[in-house]
Amino acid sequence: MSRKYSLAHLTVLECTPPEMTYLAARAGYDYVSFRLIQMGLPGENKDNLIENKQMLRETKRALKETGLELLDIELARIDDQRDPKSYEPALEVAAELGGRHVLSSIWTSDRDLYLERFAELCDIAGKYGLTVDLEYVPIASVTNLAGVLDVLNTVKKENAGVMIDIHHFHRAGDKPEDLDKVPIEWFHFLHLCDAPGEIPSSPEEMTRILREERLYVGEGGIDVAGIVNRLPEIPCSIELPHVKRVKEYGYEEHARRCLQSAKEYFAKYVTEGRQVSF
């Protein structure tokens, strides 16, 4: 099968879902990945599809007119404050739009709590036919592949998966061969970008790069192919925020360059990867 690509909302953060959908179609993407559950970051669009029914109708129209599909939504954070039940309206909208996956990450060090709440999130998402894909983040509480596998092996939910973000994988110090021990059916999609090979020593600089200055694929120092070639041929959601380039090129041209660089790199360096039947 041919590789498919999604445009992640962080790449074009200020766009509304309908704007983002039309933009992604013009730039050549196959899917969109919406941030329906906001994180309160600067630049986040304050309108959301859960409360704004007009925008929901416009988003449905945009998906229908472009032929793009919704790959996933984010971000169902597991932390000390949020009850997983509070995410259900977003999951319902995701299913209504034809979405497949929900991205989650863990932001509390209380293992018993996060295991309980992640398992509950999986049960809620299961009612809507959605998988819950757990991402580890270097500035969060579960920060590496081993931590994610501990969660998945403990909760044992059929609709749980692992989502590899290329930036986070490198920053965690994980190795491509570590992916060989992960059940292939746990991989549903990945986050694609590049970044400098040198890992920042301060959390502040780490955060700045991951939110404001990721690089086009092949431009940085991460062994992207070494990671991707250990994964099945799953969709790539390009999460590549770069504030300066957006100011220079605009969102649409930046999104187009994200996709073009990824396709050129994959054509040179990426194989079919591990085999899985969809």
Secondary structure, 3 states (H helix, E strand, C coil): CCCCEEEEHHHHCCCCHHHHHHHHHHHCCCEEEEECCCCCCCCCCCCCCCCCHHHHHHHHHHHHHHCCEEEEEEEEEECCCCCHHHHHHHHHHHHHCCCCEEEEEECCCCHHHHHHHHHHHHHHHHCCCCEEEEECCCCCCCCCHHHHHHHHHHHCCCCEEEEEEHHHHHHHCCCHHHHHHCCHHHEEEEEECECCCCCCCCHHHHHHHHHHECECCCCCCCCHHHHHCCCECCCEEECCCEHHHHHHHCHHHHHHHHHHHHHHHHHHHCCCCECCCC
